[in-house]
Amino acid sequence: MGICDDRVVIITGAGRGLGRAHALAFAAEGAKVVVNDIGAELDGSGGTLSPAQEVAEEIRAGGGEAIVNGDDISDWDQAGHLVEQTIEAFGHLDTVVCNAGIVRDRMIVNMSVDEWDAIMRVHLRGMFCPVRHAIDYWRAESKAGNQRDARVITTSSGAGLFGSVSQGNYSAAKAGIAAFTIVAAAELGRYGILVNGIAPSARSRMTEDAFADMMRKPEDGFDAMDPANVSPVVVWLGSAQCTVSGRMFETAGGQLSVADGWQHGEVFDKGSRFEPAEIGALVDDLLRTAPSPAAVYGS
């Protein structure tokens, strides 16, 4: 018996890395898994279903249930087909894990609009489209008196929460995911849909070159950067046991914390319109009592 027995879970970008680890972990806890992956390269080019097929075969070899889906989740109609195929295959849908992503790292002064758009399409549109189709299904179920313990897990990043030099596009997209997470949680709780996010640190195609020393696998002992370390948190968030919503969890190795986002600062109220020349001294006063921001990665 597992904490996800009979639950049906879609995982995007599940052919490799974190997505693969999530798929195997959900299956180990009794979930029926839809392994979505187009098999693209790290920059989004190419595509083959073989990584997703290998994951599904590994799940089935272990006695679990899994199907493969090769839809492009950033395409509205294909994302809809992903949800339709899931319901046709398993009869219902309980959890969507938005994991798919690519990188196009570049300093802002050298970044092209195509490199910006590619990141936004995969990370933001590729999150919104499948979640939006799943919401339609869950709302209909709720209105029919069959409310499900629906769960959405988004994937942000430390880059999205704090920024990362040479990743202006990626950081902006991941920050957008974090904001979407709290808005979706506020809007969808009435339908029994809980929405949370993770900001993981783990070895993947995105990190093993950029952070080679940190991500290197140790010769012995605990491998803190193994992506499988992140998956237990995701499985719990995707289970009916989860009762929280609208939170962002930083997780790496054996560490787990709740990230705290923007907060209102101390307010000075003049009671009338400011003069531009007044602002500098006022900002100096406010900054003296404001907490220092977390450092941007790579700065």
Protein Blocks (a to p, Z undefined) as FASTA:
>chain_A
ZZkgoiacddehilgcjllmmmmmmmmnopacddddehiafkopajdfklmmmmmmmmmm
nopacdddfbdfkbmklmmmmmmmmmmmnopafbdcdfbdcdddddfklpcfklmmmmmm
mmmmmmmmmmmmmmmmmmmmmmnopaccddddddddfklmnopehilmmmmmmmmmmmmm
mmmmmmmmmnopacdddddddddfklmmmmmmlmpccfbdjdfklmklmmmmmmmmmpmk
bccehiacddehjbccddddddddddddehpacdfklmmmmmmmmmmmpccddddehZZ
